[in-house]
Amino acid sequence: MRAVEGRLHPAWTAGENDIGVLILAEDAPVAPVPLDSSALPADILGRTTRVVGFGADEEGRTGSRRSGTARVTAVEAGTFSIAAD
């Protein structure tokens, strides 16, 4: 699918409101998946999870897909925190 525009969250800053949207040139051949806004389960605190993204690496470069693991360190309404595992 060809994207014609990309938009960041209007309050985006590095590490906060880190979400965006791509505007497609035509309707996608599948229905969109709704964003899951349900609360995280209480037992997730302290668990290890896989993280994937395009953030800056140790040298400040961006644009490459990277993945790793992180431990969930805090869970609050509408947000959570992680630390490198």
Secondary structure, 3 states (H helix, E strand, C coil): CCEEEEEECCCCECCECCCEEEEECCCCCCCCCCCCCCCCCHHHCCCEEEEEECCCCCCCCCCCCEEEEEEEEEEECCEEEEEEC
